[in-house]
């Protein structure tokens, strides 16, 4: 009876109170029979809660199951490996030298990747424990077992390969700044390799030959063909250099005529771009490059005739185009980024006529020619006229700052033709917009002679001396023109000394200039305003700053006929400069440009 009653109680619902009271003797004799009913109560309550709170209960169930799976390492990777993939790195190294092996193929199943210059290959594989294989010609195949972690990879496993050929070491640096070059592609025999970030690579080549021809190349550099030495008795070391890509353009008279030539930055591959015609004027042939060397302007009589023409060249195509021509004299001023600024004096216009001299600009990107400003003129003959003159042109950012004044023939006891006229300091954007009168000086009966001279004191700062009303006054341009009586001594000292030429980098963010100290030309770099100067080199007195080539290199002229290059970070000795070429000595230089 007890057993049966127990079975019945075990199958009776816990809320069946009438069945329990009908068998009091069973309860009295076996009080433990109620315990199963009490244990099952929480299950029924949980089931009821679960069914009525499915939105919360189901996600909790999933999380609980996942936590249980992840708590056990074996099930953790078995489960997550079905869906979770991670990027995993392996480094392949030479078993003898312990140097990285570049160009090796690392694989796991159908997934593979090639090692870079540091010998590292990156594969995207499922998490868990795997075997990886590596292979490269003239090496024995190798393998390694590694665990791809669920979280980030902390250590890169090293897979060693045993060389079967002859080992050689290669080191590659920048020709000009001597810095190591990483990720340089090396092609030799039937293998490829890359240098690491220190510019080093270990190659394994087939035995037998003592030399192997190779090609080394890197984006932004001139590809070079070299010869690698191989030895059967030792690990041969081979040192090479690569030169940054880019072309330097210059004038040369080596053929007897004035040619336009170009070369690589190290002076190699010198070629004639435009052969001279023999009509060129020795003292009036000028080549001026934009700061980024994308465009050139050539002033030349190469086409013959009485007057020189202005030509422009797009260095991406090396095509010669006519910029401006006519019965006129052209004066080169300089570049503002890709806009060229110059002055033209028209021979057919008389001194007393307006528009004899024009300030013009040429946008090399759009081939647009713009008249920025022109001079005035009054009178009726060479014995009775006043002509407006333009001078002191300085390019600052995208503006040109210039002065104008009046002069002419002949003496007049009163203001005469100068009535209502003024001299002044002006500015205009190189695209022709934004003309401004920065400072004006009126002519009158007591002030019939006004003369303005200016000097570029800093890259964006001009000092002026103005003779007006029978006295000198001094002004400073720094975005606007202000009178400053304290500039007198500074101005006179500056103009009576050898003052520096500031050259801007293509980015416009830095400048460099030279100052003579103790018989040496000290090279300084600074910001766009010429401040925060830093000495980077001491050079001989025969050297002058010439130009930037990108923000990374500086060009210098020696004796105004030799061109040199150095790193923009400087050199310890003049001997570190690399000579590019000899060139045709120019007749004169320009504000903001070296090579005097």
Buried (B, 14 or more C-beta within 10 A) or exposed (E): EEEEBBEEBEEBEBEEEEEBEEBEEBBEEBEEBEEBBEEEEEEEEEEEEBEEEEEEBEEEEEEEEEEEBBEEEEEBBEBBBEEEBBEBBBBBBBBBEEBBBBBBBBBBEEBBBBBBBBBBBBBEBBBBEBEBBBBBBBBEEBEBEBBBBBEEBEEBBEBBBEBEBBBBBBBBBBBBBEEBBBBBBBBBBEBBBBBBEBBBBBBBBBEEEEEBEBEBBBEEBBEBEBEBEBEEEEBBEBEBBBBBEBBBBBBBBBEEBBBBBBBBBBBEEBEBBBEBBEBBBEEBBBBBBBBBBBBBBBBBBBEEEEBBBBBBBBBEEBEBEEBBBEEBBBBBBBBBBBBBBBBBBBEEBBBBBBEBBBBBBBBBEEEEEBEBBBBBBBBEEEEBBBBBBBEBBBBBBBBBBBBBBBBBBEEEEEBBBBEEBBBBBBBBBBBBEEEEEBBEBEBEEEBBBBBBBBBBBBBBBBBBBBBBEEEBBBBBBBEEBEEBEEBEEBBEEBBEEEBBBBBBBBEBEBBBBBBEEEEBBBBBBBEBEBEEBEEBBBBEEEBBBBBBBBBBBBBBBBEBBBBBBBBBBBBEEBEBBBEBBBBBBBEEBBBBBBBE
